[in-house]
């Protein structure tokens, strides 16, 4: 990685893109993709990771939070499986463009379907790194944190197609990181993620 590209190996117009894709890992873009049930803590962790990485001051970082994306990018979509997958693919496309240009994308979505998450991984991985973080907080704990009353409305049938109640959540098959916020503090969770990013050389040692 990061090796010099021979003049004879490529047309000149392709060299710049090849250098981006073969840059040393600390210079490559990457995405951290948080997935988990509503109330699992993924959005809070994503914001904390954003703050932690901004402290380094050397990278462009974009937060793609599920609620914000729904409002500004997918406001016309519902919550059927088809519409959920379209929403996730849109986030994947934006994340892949950020990564393609050397930036860091931090995504926080419920993203309940494994097939959709795999598509995002493929989109992003063609340009840089992808680290999936499964926030595995249990349904019971998520319900106990339900400040908006969404779980109660879902159980009462008021809110339809609610993940974990009337719509499935498929547990990630091979996430790079698994976090249960019941068993560690948010600060410990962020350190676990940063340690993984450093071990994978997406972040330089400090």
Buried (B, 14 or more C-beta within 10 A) or exposed (E): EEEEEEEEEBEEEEBEEEBBEEBEBBBBBBBBBBBBBBBBBBBBBBBBBBEBBEEEEEBEBBBBBBEEBBEEBBEEBEBEBEBBBBBBBBBBBBBBBBBBEBBBBBBBBBBBBBEBBBBBBEBBBEBBBBBBBBBBBBBEBBBEBBEEEBBEBBEEEEBEBBBBBEBEBBEBEEBBBBBBBEEEEBEEBBEBBBEBBBEEBBBEEE
